[in-house]
Amino acid sequence: MQLTIKATGENVKAISYLLSKNPDNVYERNHKGHLVRLFYSKFTETELEVTIFVTPDPIELIKSSSNSYDITHYINDREFAVSSIFCSFIRSALGTALNGQPKEEYIDWVNHLFPFEFEFGPVVSTISDEVLNELFEPIGYQVTITRPEIDYSFQMKEKSSVSYISLKGTKTLQDGLRQLFILIPVIDNYKHYFIDEKEIEKLERYGEGWLEAHPMRDMIYRQALRFKEVYSQVENTNLEEKIEEPSEKIRLNDLRYERIVETVSLMKPKSIVDFGSGEGKLSVRLGFVTGVKEILAVEPSESATLKALRRFEKVTNKEGFVVPETLWGSLFYYDERLKGKDVMILCEVIEHIDEYRLPKVLDTILHDYQPGALIITTPNREYNMVYDMDDHFRHNDHRFEWTRAEFYQWCNERNLRESYDLHFDGIGEEHETQGFPTQMCVFKRKVN
């Protein structure tokens, strides 16, 4: 399965900077057993052609699956068709272009329009050619759909059931890729599926500026969110978990939780809110903090919350453990139950939210909920150099990663009414010039 990007005209060489891929080298990565390659077949002053393709391992696709005994998995065309899982495989390779974050000297090219042709296939879909045209034409594409001729030795059919799609249009690279990353899963026959609020956020982020006005908007949302995810093992690959050996990775996670628990313990709180609590790894540790009477684990994902409940259940009968209460909730909606708590925690959460949405989130927390203290941790972008990943974020879903100076400035700017004293610290192994891998700020409410 492959995607080819073609462009002609002046300045097409700039596209290589937006992709952050050297035309002289073949990009090749092994993604959990699945081989991802990207190469340029044309690269001149006026013509560019680059192809990214995936050779999946069908055995890896079904590992740990309840249906792994089913031999049909090994012959299913899913492994060889462009689909939602294909987008999962290539998202990391195209992350720089999708996020519009090339090196600073090339940032002006992010909003530059190029005459593109996107070709992808094979595609297996029950959606008619007419509907395919209705999906792509309103956003400025000329659509061509082709099917390979077939010459069987017996009478069966003359054309393949799979198709190849070509889209021509003048776009920015970022817009073109974001449109494909939404619409390819929409035309996918398979259950690529809805998980939680983050999937809706992804649609809103990638669809910004075009999806709301699309005449097929309702159909796009219905198709994109129609099923529960089947291939979670290849989604949201956490680069932070790959940059260290397993023991080092666990140590950093443990240090982060230990520092938060230590900081919370010194405050002697009775009530704690753990925002974005996920599978409950931090909340379960907070349950052993002396003197705590209430822990609210707030999480939008139902599947993560179920895992958290199982985690809490295992230690429910241990001495001194306060069982956290799970709440379905979002940082974007005010919840009266969260007001006036002693401590609120945002552990590795803010970097998953678009920057322009963050001020409202923090204003709600600091000035509406008014906790006694707020603890925020987030990656230190400067430390990425230590991991040899200067140009990449640590997680595919990160919308940004801040330097220490940027984090310091942002925290101080959010303390609009100067109601809090701010204390900054770091977590993990400190580098002499790049600081700590994780940075932390504690907002402590001033006593009147």
C-alpha positions as a Markdown table, in Angstrom:
| # | Residue | x | y | z |
|---|---|---|---|---|
| 1 | Met | 0.0 | 0.0 | 0.0 |
| 2 | Gln | 1.4 | 3.4 | -0.9 |
| 3 | Leu | 0.9 | 7.1 | -1.3 |
| 4 | Thr | 2.7 | 9.1 | -4.0 |
| 5 | Ile | 3.0 | 12.9 | -3.8 |
| 6 | Lys | 3.8 | 14.7 | -7.0 |
| 7 | Ala | 4.3 | 18.5 | -7.6 |
| 8 | Thr | 5.4 | 20.6 | -10.5 |
| 9 | Gly | 6.5 | 24.2 | -11.0 |
| 10 | Glu | 8.9 | 26.5 | -9.2 |
| 11 | Asn | 10.1 | 26.0 | -5.6 |
| 12 | Val | 9.0 | 22.3 | -5.5 |
| 13 | Lys | 12.2 | 21.4 | -3.8 |
| 14 | Ala | 10.9 | 23.2 | -0.7 |
| 15 | Ile | 8.5 | 20.3 | -0.2 |
| 16 | Ser | 11.4 | 18.1 | 0.9 |
| 17 | Tyr | 12.1 | 20.5 | 3.8 |
| 18 | Leu | 8.4 | 20.4 | 4.8 |
| 19 | Leu | 8.6 | 16.6 | 4.8 |
| 20 | Ser | 11.9 | 16.7 | 6.6 |
| 21 | Lys | 13.2 | 13.9 | 4.4 |
| 22 | Asn | 16.5 | 14.1 | 2.5 |
| 23 | Pro | 16.0 | 13.4 | -1.3 |
| 24 | Asp | 19.4 | 11.7 | -1.4 |
| 25 | Asn | 18.5 | 9.1 | 1.2 |
| 26 | Val | 15.9 | 6.4 | 1.4 |
| 27 | Tyr | 13.9 | 6.7 | 4.6 |
| 28 | Glu | 13.3 | 3.3 | 6.1 |
| 29 | Arg | 11.8 | 2.4 | 9.5 |
| 30 | Asn | 10.6 | -0.8 | 11.1 |
| 31 | His | 7.3 | 0.0 | 12.9 |
| 32 | Lys | 6.6 | -3.0 | 15.2 |
| 33 | Gly | 7.5 | -5.4 | 12.4 |
| 34 | His | 5.9 | -3.4 | 9.6 |
| 35 | Leu | 8.3 | -1.8 | 7.1 |
| 36 | Val | 7.8 | 1.8 | 6.2 |
| 37 | Arg | 9.8 | 3.3 | 3.3 |
| 38 | Leu | 9.9 | 6.7 | 1.7 |
| 39 | Phe | 11.9 | 7.7 | -1.4 |
| 40 | Tyr | 12.1 | 10.3 | -4.1 |
| 41 | Ser | 11.8 | 9.1 | -7.7 |
| 42 | Lys | 12.0 | 12.7 | -9.1 |
| 43 | Phe | 13.7 | 15.7 | -7.6 |
| 44 | Thr | 14.5 | 18.6 | -10.0 |
| 45 | Glu | 14.0 | 22.4 | -9.9 |
| 46 | Thr | 10.5 | 22.0 | -11.3 |
| 47 | Glu | 9.4 | 18.5 | -10.6 |
| 48 | Leu | 9.1 | 16.4 | -7.5 |
| 49 | Glu | 7.8 | 12.9 | -6.9 |
| 50 | Val | 8.0 | 11.1 | -3.5 |
| 51 | Thr | 6.4 | 7.8 | -2.5 |
| 52 | Ile | 5.8 | 6.4 | 0.9 |
| 53 | Phe | 4.8 | 2.7 | 1.1 |
| 54 | Val | 4.3 | 0.1 | 3.8 |
| 55 | Thr | 5.0 | -3.6 | 3.8 |
| 56 | Pro | 3.0 | -4.9 | 6.8 |
| 57 | Asp | 3.6 | -8.0 | 8.7 |
| 58 | Pro | 0.2 | -9.8 | 8.9 |
| 59 | Ile | 1.2 | -11.8 | 11.9 |
| 60 | Glu | 2.1 | -8.7 | 13.9 |
| 61 | Leu | -1.3 | -7.2 | 12.9 |
| 62 | Ile | -3.1 | -10.0 | 14.8 |
| 63 | Lys | -0.8 | -10.6 | 17.8 |
| 64 | Ser | -2.7 | -10.6 | 21.1 |
| 65 | Ser | -6.0 | -10.6 | 19.1 |
| 66 | Ser | -8.9 | -12.8 | 20.2 |
| 67 | Asn | -9.2 | -13.8 | 16.6 |
| 68 | Ser | -5.6 | -14.7 | 16.1 |
| 69 | Tyr | -6.5 | -18.4 | 15.5 |
| 70 | Asp | -8.5 | -17.4 | 12.3 |
| 71 | Ile | -6.4 | -18.3 | 9.3 |
| 72 | Thr | -8.4 | -15.8 | 7.1 |
| 73 | His | -6.4 | -13.0 | 8.8 |
| 74 | Tyr | -3.3 | -14.2 | 6.9 |
| 75 | Ile | -5.0 | -13.9 | 3.5 |
| 76 | Asn | -7.2 | -10.8 | 4.1 |
| 77 | Asp | -6.7 | -7.9 | 1.7 |
| 78 | Arg | -6.6 | -5.6 | 4.7 |
| 79 | Glu | -2.8 | -6.0 | 4.9 |
| 80 | Phe | -2.4 | -4.8 | 1.3 |
| 81 | Ala | -4.9 | -2.0 | 0.9 |
| 82 | Val | -4.6 | 1.7 | 1.7 |
| 83 | Ser | -6.8 | 2.2 | 4.8 |
| 84 | Ser | -7.0 | 3.7 | 8.3 |
| 85 | Ile | -4.2 | 1.4 | 9.4 |
| 86 | Phe | -2.0 | 2.6 | 6.6 |
| 87 | Cys | -2.5 | 6.1 | 8.0 |
| 88 | Ser | -1.4 | 4.8 | 11.4 |
| 89 | Phe | 1.8 | 3.3 | 9.9 |
| 90 | Ile | 2.9 | 6.5 | 8.1 |
| 91 | Arg | 1.8 | 9.1 | 10.6 |
| 92 | Ser | 5.1 | 9.2 | 12.3 |
| 93 | Ala | 7.1 | 9.5 | 9.1 |
| 94 | Leu | 4.9 | 12.4 | 7.9 |
| 95 | Gly | 4.6 | 14.0 | 11.4 |
| 96 | Thr | 6.6 | 17.1 | 10.6 |
| 97 | Ala | 4.5 | 17.9 | 7.5 |
| 98 | Leu | 1.2 | 17.1 | 9.3 |
| 99 | Asn | 2.0 | 19.3 | 12.2 |
| 100 | Gly | 3.5 | 22.1 | 10.0 |
| 101 | Gln | 6.7 | 22.2 | 12.0 |
| 102 | Pro | 9.7 | 22.1 | 9.7 |
| 103 | Lys | 13.0 | 23.7 | 10.8 |
| 104 | Glu | 12.5 | 27.4 | 11.5 |
| 105 | Glu | 14.2 | 28.6 | 8.3 |
| 106 | Tyr | 11.6 | 26.8 | 6.2 |
| 107 | Ile | 8.5 | 27.7 | 8.2 |
| 108 | Asp | 7.3 | 30.2 | 5.5 |
| 109 | Trp | 6.8 | 27.3 | 3.1 |
| 110 | Val | 4.1 | 25.7 | 5.4 |
| 111 | Asn | 1.4 | 28.0 | 4.0 |
| 112 | His | 2.7 | 28.0 | 0.4 |
| 113 | Leu | 0.4 | 26.6 | -2.2 |
| 114 | Phe | 1.7 | 23.9 | -4.6 |
| 115 | Pro | 0.0 | 22.2 | -7.6 |
| 116 | Phe | -0.1 | 18.7 | -6.1 |
| 117 | Glu | -1.2 | 15.3 | -7.3 |
| 118 | Phe | -1.8 | 12.7 | -4.6 |
| 119 | Glu | -2.0 | 9.1 | -5.8 |
| 120 | Phe | -2.8 | 6.3 | -3.4 |
| 121 | Gly | -3.9 | 2.7 | -3.6 |
| 122 | Pro | -4.9 | 0.0 | -3.7 |
| 123 | Val | -8.2 | 1.0 | -2.1 |
| 124 | Val | -10.9 | -1.5 | -1.1 |
| 125 | Ser | -14.2 | 0.3 | -0.5 |
| 126 | Thr | -17.9 | -0.2 | -0.9 |
| 127 | Ile | -18.3 | 3.5 | -1.4 |
| 128 | Ser | -19.3 | 4.3 | -5.0 |
| 129 | Asp | -17.3 | 6.3 | -7.4 |
| 130 | Glu | -19.9 | 9.0 | -7.3 |
| 131 | Val | -19.6 | 9.4 | -3.5 |
| 132 | Leu | -15.8 | 9.4 | -3.8 |
| 133 | Asn | -16.0 | 12.3 | -6.1 |
| 134 | Glu | -18.4 | 14.1 | -3.7 |
| 135 | Leu | -15.9 | 13.6 | -0.9 |
| 136 | Phe | -12.9 | 15.1 | -2.8 |
| 137 | Glu | -14.3 | 17.6 | -5.4 |
| 138 | Pro | -15.8 | 20.1 | -2.9 |
| 139 | Ile | -12.4 | 20.7 | -1.4 |
| 140 | Gly | -10.8 | 21.5 | -4.7 |
| 141 | Tyr | -9.6 | 18.2 | -6.2 |
| 142 | Gln | -9.9 | 16.8 | -9.7 |
| 143 | Val | -10.6 | 13.1 | -9.0 |
| 144 | Thr | -9.5 | 10.1 | -11.2 |
| 145 | Ile | -10.4 | 6.6 | -10.2 |
| 146 | Thr | -8.8 | 3.6 | -12.1 |
| 147 | Arg | -9.1 | -0.1 | -11.7 |
| 148 | Pro | -6.5 | -2.6 | -13.0 |
| 149 | Glu | -7.5 | -4.9 | -16.0 |
| 150 | Ile | -7.6 | -8.5 | -15.1 |
| 151 | Asp | -7.0 | -11.4 | -17.5 |
| 152 | Tyr | -8.1 | -14.6 | -15.7 |
| 153 | Ser | -7.7 | -18.0 | -17.4 |
| 154 | Phe | -11.4 | -18.6 | -16.7 |
| 155 | Gln | -14.4 | -16.4 | -16.8 |
| 156 | Met | -14.7 | -14.4 | -13.6 |
| 157 | Lys | -14.4 | -10.6 | -14.0 |
| 158 | Glu | -12.5 | -8.2 | -16.2 |
| 159 | Lys | -11.6 | -5.5 | -13.7 |
| 160 | Ser | -10.2 | -5.7 | -10.2 |
| 161 | Ser | -12.4 | -4.8 | -7.2 |
| 162 | Val | -9.7 | -2.6 | -5.9 |
| 163 | Ser | -9.1 | 0.9 | -7.2 |
| 164 | Tyr | -6.4 | 3.5 | -7.4 |
| 165 | Ile | -7.3 | 7.2 | -6.7 |
| 166 | Ser | -5.5 | 10.3 | -8.1 |
| 167 | Leu | -6.3 | 13.7 | -6.7 |
| 168 | Lys | -5.1 | 16.9 | -8.4 |
| 169 | Gly | -5.4 | 20.2 | -6.6 |
| 170 | Thr | -3.5 | 23.3 | -5.5 |
| 171 | Lys | -2.9 | 22.9 | -1.8 |
| 172 | Thr | -0.5 | 23.5 | 1.0 |
| 173 | Leu | 1.3 | 20.2 | 1.8 |
| 174 | Gln | -0.1 | 20.2 | 5.4 |
| 175 | Asp | -3.7 | 20.7 | 4.2 |
| 176 | Gly | -3.4 | 18.0 | 1.6 |
| 177 | Leu | -2.1 | 15.4 | 4.0 |
| 178 | Arg | -4.6 | 16.3 | 6.7 |
| 179 | Gln | -7.5 | 15.9 | 4.3 |
| 180 | Leu | -6.1 | 12.5 | 3.3 |
| 181 | Phe | -5.7 | 11.4 | 6.9 |
| 182 | Ile | -9.4 | 12.1 | 7.5 |
| 183 | Leu | -10.9 | 10.9 | 4.2 |
| 184 | Ile | -8.8 | 7.7 | 3.7 |
| 185 | Pro | -10.3 | 6.2 | 6.9 |
| 186 | Val | -13.8 | 7.4 | 5.8 |
| 187 | Ile | -13.6 | 5.3 | 2.6 |
| 188 | Asp | -12.1 | 2.3 | 4.4 |
| 189 | Asn | -14.3 | -0.7 | 4.6 |
| 190 | Tyr | -12.8 | -2.0 | 7.8 |
| 191 | Lys | -13.6 | -1.1 | 11.4 |
| 192 | His | -11.0 | 1.5 | 12.2 |
| 193 | Tyr | -13.1 | 2.9 | 14.9 |
| 194 | Phe | -14.0 | 5.4 | 17.5 |
| 195 | Ile | -12.2 | 5.4 | 20.9 |
| 196 | Asp | -12.8 | 8.6 | 22.8 |
| 197 | Glu | -12.9 | 12.4 | 22.7 |
| 198 | Lys | -9.4 | 12.5 | 21.3 |
| 199 | Glu | -10.7 | 11.0 | 18.0 |
| 200 | Ile | -13.1 | 13.9 | 17.7 |
| 201 | Glu | -10.3 | 16.3 | 18.5 |
| 202 | Lys | -8.2 | 14.8 | 15.7 |
| 203 | Leu | -11.1 | 15.4 | 13.3 |
| 204 | Glu | -11.5 | 19.0 | 14.4 |
| 205 | Arg | -7.7 | 19.6 | 14.2 |
| 206 | Tyr | -7.1 | 18.0 | 10.8 |
| 207 | Gly | -10.5 | 19.3 | 9.5 |
| 208 | Glu | -9.9 | 22.9 | 10.5 |
| 209 | Gly | -10.8 | 25.3 | 7.7 |
| 210 | Trp | -12.5 | 22.8 | 5.4 |
| 211 | Leu | -14.5 | 20.0 | 7.2 |
| 212 | Glu | -17.2 | 22.2 | 8.8 |
| 213 | Ala | -18.2 | 23.6 | 5.4 |
| 214 | His | -18.0 | 20.3 | 3.6 |
| 215 | Pro | -21.3 | 19.2 | 2.1 |
| 216 | Met | -20.6 | 15.6 | 3.1 |
| 217 | Arg | -19.6 | 16.6 | 6.7 |
| 218 | Asp | -22.2 | 14.5 | 8.4 |
| 219 | Met | -21.3 | 11.4 | 6.4 |
| 220 | Ile | -17.6 | 12.0 | 7.1 |
| 221 | Tyr | -18.2 | 12.2 | 10.8 |
| 222 | Arg | -20.5 | 9.2 | 10.8 |
| 223 | Gln | -18.0 | 7.0 | 8.9 |
| 224 | Ala | -14.9 | 8.2 | 10.8 |
| 225 | Leu | -16.4 | 7.5 | 14.2 |
| 226 | Arg | -18.5 | 4.5 | 13.4 |
| 227 | Phe | -16.6 | 1.7 | 15.0 |
| 228 | Lys | -14.5 | 0.9 | 18.1 |
| 229 | Glu | -10.8 | 0.7 | 17.2 |
| 230 | Val | -9.4 | -2.7 | 16.2 |
| 231 | Tyr | -5.7 | -1.9 | 15.7 |
| 232 | Ser | -4.9 | 0.0 | 18.8 |
| 233 | Gln | -1.5 | -1.6 | 18.9 |
| 234 | Val | -0.3 | 0.6 | 16.0 |
| 235 | Glu | -2.0 | 3.8 | 16.9 |
| 236 | Asn | -0.5 | 6.7 | 18.9 |
| 237 | Thr | 3.0 | 5.2 | 19.0 |
| 238 | Asn | 4.7 | 7.0 | 21.9 |
| 239 | Leu | 8.2 | 8.0 | 20.7 |
| 240 | Glu | 9.2 | 8.7 | 24.3 |
| 241 | Glu | 8.8 | 5.0 | 24.9 |
| 242 | Lys | 11.3 | 4.2 | 22.1 |
| 243 | Ile | 14.0 | 6.7 | 22.9 |
| 244 | Glu | 15.3 | 4.7 | 25.9 |
| 245 | Glu | 15.9 | 1.1 | 26.9 |
| 246 | Pro | 12.9 | -0.4 | 28.7 |
| 247 | Ser | 14.5 | 0.0 | 32.2 |
| 248 | Glu | 15.3 | 3.7 | 31.5 |
| 249 | Lys | 11.9 | 4.3 | 30.1 |
| 250 | Ile | 10.2 | 2.9 | 33.2 |
| 251 | Arg | 12.6 | 4.8 | 35.5 |
| 252 | Leu | 11.6 | 8.1 | 33.9 |
| 253 | Asn | 7.9 | 7.3 | 34.2 |
| 254 | Asp | 8.4 | 6.2 | 37.8 |
| 255 | Leu | 10.4 | 9.3 | 38.6 |
| 256 | Arg | 7.7 | 11.5 | 37.2 |
| 257 | Tyr | 5.0 | 9.9 | 39.3 |
| 258 | Glu | 7.2 | 9.7 | 42.4 |
| 259 | Arg | 8.0 | 13.4 | 42.2 |
| 260 | Ile | 4.3 | 14.3 | 41.8 |
| 261 | Val | 3.3 | 12.1 | 44.8 |
| 262 | Glu | 6.2 | 13.6 | 46.8 |
| 263 | Thr | 5.1 | 17.1 | 46.0 |
| 264 | Val | 1.4 | 16.4 | 46.7 |
| 265 | Ser | 2.3 | 14.7 | 50.1 |
| 266 | Leu | 4.1 | 17.8 | 51.3 |
| 267 | Met | 0.9 | 19.8 | 50.7 |
| 268 | Lys | -1.1 | 17.4 | 53.0 |
| 269 | Pro | -4.3 | 17.6 | 50.8 |
| 270 | Lys | -7.6 | 16.1 | 51.5 |
| 271 | Ser | -8.9 | 16.2 | 47.9 |
| 272 | Ile | -7.1 | 15.7 | 44.6 |
| 273 | Val | -8.1 | 15.9 | 41.0 |
| 274 | Asp | -6.1 | 13.9 | 38.5 |
| 275 | Phe | -6.9 | 15.3 | 35.0 |
| 276 | Gly | -6.3 | 13.0 | 32.0 |
| 277 | Ser | -5.9 | 10.2 | 34.5 |
| 278 | Gly | -5.8 | 7.5 | 31.7 |
| 279 | Glu | -5.4 | 4.0 | 33.0 |
| 280 | Gly | -5.0 | 5.2 | 36.6 |
| 281 | Lys | -1.2 | 4.7 | 37.0 |
| 282 | Leu | -0.8 | 8.0 | 38.9 |
| 283 | Ser | -4.2 | 8.0 | 40.6 |
| 284 | Val | -3.4 | 4.6 | 42.2 |
| 285 | Arg | -0.3 | 6.0 | 43.7 |
| 286 | Leu | -2.1 | 9.1 | 44.9 |
| 287 | Gly | -4.5 | 6.7 | 46.7 |
| 288 | Phe | -1.8 | 6.0 | 49.3 |
| 289 | Val | -1.0 | 9.6 | 50.2 |
| 290 | Thr | -1.5 | 10.1 | 53.9 |
| 291 | Gly | -4.5 | 12.2 | 54.8 |
| 292 | Val | -6.2 | 12.1 | 51.5 |
| 293 | Lys | -10.0 | 11.6 | 51.6 |
| 294 | Glu | -11.0 | 12.1 | 48.0 |
| 295 | Ile | -9.4 | 11.4 | 44.6 |
| 296 | Leu | -11.2 | 12.3 | 41.4 |
| 297 | Ala | -9.7 | 10.6 | 38.3 |
| 298 | Val | -11.0 | 12.6 | 35.3 |
| 299 | Glu | -10.7 | 10.9 | 31.9 |
| 300 | Pro | -12.6 | 11.2 | 28.6 |
| 301 | Ser | -11.7 | 7.7 | 27.4 |
| 302 | Glu | -14.1 | 4.9 | 28.4 |
| 303 | Ser | -11.6 | 2.2 | 27.6 |
| 304 | Ala | -8.8 | 3.8 | 29.7 |
| 305 | Thr | -11.3 | 4.3 | 32.5 |
| 306 | Leu | -12.2 | 0.6 | 32.5 |
| 307 | Lys | -8.5 | -0.3 | 32.8 |
| 308 | Ala | -8.1 | 2.2 | 35.6 |
| 309 | Leu | -11.0 | 0.6 | 37.5 |
| 310 | Arg | -9.4 | -2.8 | 37.2 |
| 311 | Arg | -6.1 | -1.3 | 38.5 |
| 312 | Phe | -7.9 | 0.2 | 41.5 |
| 313 | Glu | -9.7 | -3.0 | 42.2 |
| 314 | Lys | -6.4 | -4.9 | 42.7 |
| 315 | Val | -5.3 | -2.7 | 45.6 |
| 316 | Thr | -8.7 | -1.8 | 47.1 |
| 317 | Asn | -8.2 | -3.9 | 50.2 |
| 318 | Lys | -4.6 | -2.6 | 50.9 |
| 319 | Glu | -4.2 | -0.7 | 54.1 |
| 320 | Gly | -4.5 | 3.1 | 53.8 |
| 321 | Phe | -5.6 | 3.1 | 50.2 |
| 322 | Val | -8.3 | 5.6 | 49.2 |
| 323 | Val | -10.1 | 4.3 | 46.1 |
| 324 | Pro | -10.2 | 7.0 | 43.4 |
| 325 | Glu | -13.6 | 8.0 | 41.9 |
| 326 | Thr | -13.6 | 7.9 | 38.2 |
| 327 | Leu | -15.3 | 10.7 | 36.4 |
| 328 | Trp | -16.0 | 11.0 | 32.6 |
| 329 | Gly | -14.9 | 14.6 | 31.9 |
| 330 | Ser | -13.1 | 17.0 | 29.7 |
| 331 | Leu | -10.9 | 20.1 | 30.3 |
| 332 | Phe | -13.1 | 22.0 | 27.9 |
| 333 | Tyr | -16.3 | 21.7 | 30.0 |
| 334 | Tyr | -16.9 | 23.2 | 33.4 |
| 335 | Asp | -17.8 | 20.7 | 36.1 |
| 336 | Glu | -19.1 | 22.0 | 39.4 |
| 337 | Arg | -17.9 | 18.9 | 41.2 |
| 338 | Leu | -14.3 | 19.9 | 40.6 |
| 339 | Lys | -14.4 | 23.3 | 42.3 |
| 340 | Gly | -12.4 | 24.2 | 45.4 |
| 341 | Lys | -10.2 | 21.0 | 45.6 |
| 342 | Asp | -6.9 | 21.1 | 47.4 |
| 343 | Val | -4.7 | 19.8 | 44.4 |
| 344 | Met | -5.2 | 19.5 | 40.7 |
| 345 | Ile | -2.8 | 17.6 | 38.5 |
| 346 | Leu | -2.1 | 17.8 | 34.7 |
| 347 | Cys | 0.6 | 15.2 | 34.2 |
| 348 | Glu | 1.8 | 15.1 | 30.6 |
| 349 | Val | -1.6 | 16.4 | 29.4 |
| 350 | Ile | -1.2 | 20.0 | 28.0 |
| 351 | Glu | 1.0 | 19.0 | 25.1 |
| 352 | His | -1.9 | 17.0 | 23.7 |
| 353 | Ile | -4.1 | 20.1 | 23.4 |
| 354 | Asp | -3.8 | 22.8 | 20.7 |
| 355 | Glu | -2.0 | 25.8 | 22.0 |
| 356 | Tyr | -4.7 | 28.2 | 21.2 |
| 357 | Arg | -7.2 | 26.2 | 23.3 |
| 358 | Leu | -4.9 | 26.1 | 26.4 |
| 359 | Pro | -5.6 | 29.6 | 27.8 |
| 360 | Lys | -9.2 | 28.9 | 28.3 |
| 361 | Val | -8.4 | 25.6 | 30.0 |
| 362 | Leu | -6.0 | 27.2 | 32.4 |
| 363 | Asp | -8.3 | 30.1 | 33.1 |
| 364 | Thr | -11.1 | 27.6 | 34.0 |
| 365 | Ile | -8.8 | 25.7 | 36.4 |
| 366 | Leu | -7.1 | 28.6 | 38.1 |
| 367 | His | -10.0 | 31.1 | 38.3 |
| 368 | Asp | -13.1 | 29.0 | 38.2 |
| 369 | Tyr | -12.1 | 25.8 | 40.0 |
| 370 | Gln | -9.6 | 27.7 | 42.2 |
| 371 | Pro | -7.6 | 24.7 | 43.6 |
| 372 | Gly | -5.2 | 25.1 | 46.4 |
| 373 | Ala | -2.5 | 24.0 | 44.1 |
| 374 | Leu | -2.1 | 23.0 | 40.4 |
| 375 | Ile | 0.8 | 20.7 | 39.3 |
| 376 | Ile | 1.7 | 20.7 | 35.6 |
| 377 | Thr | 4.3 | 18.4 | 33.9 |
| 378 | Thr | 5.3 | 18.5 | 30.2 |
| 379 | Pro | 8.2 | 17.5 | 28.0 |
| 380 | Asn | 11.2 | 19.8 | 27.8 |
| 381 | Arg | 11.8 | 20.2 | 24.1 |
| 382 | Glu | 15.5 | 21.1 | 24.6 |
| 383 | Tyr | 16.1 | 17.7 | 26.0 |
| 384 | Asn | 15.0 | 16.0 | 22.7 |
| 385 | Met | 18.5 | 16.7 | 21.4 |
| 386 | Val | 19.8 | 14.2 | 23.9 |
| 387 | Tyr | 17.5 | 11.6 | 22.3 |
| 388 | Asp | 18.8 | 12.6 | 18.8 |
| 389 | Met | 15.3 | 13.7 | 17.8 |
| 390 | Asp | 15.7 | 17.4 | 17.5 |
| 391 | Asp | 13.1 | 17.7 | 14.7 |
| 392 | His | 10.4 | 15.4 | 16.2 |
| 393 | Phe | 8.0 | 15.4 | 19.1 |
| 394 | Arg | 8.1 | 12.5 | 21.6 |
| 395 | His | 4.6 | 11.4 | 20.8 |
| 396 | Asn | 2.7 | 11.5 | 17.6 |
| 397 | Asp | -0.3 | 13.2 | 19.2 |
| 398 | His | 1.7 | 16.1 | 20.7 |
| 399 | Arg | 0.6 | 19.4 | 19.4 |
| 400 | Phe | 3.7 | 21.2 | 20.7 |
| 401 | Glu | 6.6 | 20.8 | 23.0 |
| 402 | Trp | 8.1 | 23.8 | 24.8 |
| 403 | Thr | 11.5 | 24.9 | 25.8 |
| 404 | Arg | 12.1 | 25.8 | 29.4 |
| 405 | Ala | 11.9 | 29.5 | 28.6 |
| 406 | Glu | 8.6 | 29.0 | 26.7 |
| 407 | Phe | 7.1 | 27.0 | 29.6 |
| 408 | Tyr | 8.2 | 29.5 | 32.1 |
| 409 | Gln | 6.7 | 32.4 | 30.1 |
| 410 | Trp | 3.5 | 30.6 | 29.4 |
| 411 | Cys | 2.9 | 29.7 | 33.1 |
| 412 | Asn | 3.5 | 33.2 | 34.3 |
| 413 | Glu | 1.2 | 34.6 | 31.6 |
| 414 | Arg | -1.6 | 32.3 | 32.8 |
| 415 | Asn | -1.3 | 33.6 | 36.3 |
| 416 | Leu | -3.4 | 36.6 | 35.2 |
| 417 | Arg | -4.6 | 37.7 | 38.6 |
| 418 | Glu | -1.3 | 36.8 | 40.4 |
| 419 | Ser | -3.3 | 34.6 | 42.7 |
| 420 | Tyr | -0.7 | 31.9 | 42.7 |
| 421 | Asp | 3.0 | 31.6 | 43.6 |
| 422 | Leu | 4.9 | 29.6 | 40.9 |
| 423 | His | 7.7 | 27.1 | 41.5 |
| 424 | Phe | 9.5 | 25.4 | 38.6 |
| 425 | Asp | 11.5 | 22.2 | 38.7 |
| 426 | Gly | 12.6 | 19.3 | 36.5 |
| 427 | Ile | 12.2 | 15.5 | 36.6 |
| 428 | Gly | 14.6 | 12.9 | 35.3 |
| 429 | Glu | 18.3 | 12.8 | 34.6 |
| 430 | Glu | 19.6 | 16.4 | 34.2 |
| 431 | His | 21.7 | 17.3 | 31.2 |
| 432 | Glu | 24.3 | 20.1 | 31.8 |
| 433 | Thr | 23.0 | 22.3 | 29.0 |
| 434 | Gln | 19.6 | 20.9 | 28.0 |
| 435 | Gly | 18.1 | 20.5 | 31.5 |
| 436 | Phe | 15.6 | 17.8 | 32.6 |
| 437 | Pro | 13.6 | 15.6 | 30.2 |
| 438 | Thr | 10.4 | 16.6 | 32.0 |
| 439 | Gln | 9.7 | 20.1 | 33.3 |
| 440 | Met | 7.2 | 20.8 | 36.1 |
| 441 | Cys | 5.5 | 23.9 | 37.5 |
| 442 | Val | 3.6 | 24.1 | 40.7 |
| 443 | Phe | 1.0 | 26.8 | 41.1 |
| 444 | Lys | 0.3 | 27.4 | 44.8 |
| 445 | Arg | -2.6 | 29.6 | 45.7 |
| 446 | Lys | -1.7 | 32.6 | 47.8 |
| 447 | Val | -3.2 | 32.8 | 51.3 |
| 448 | Asn | -5.2 | 36.1 | 51.7 |
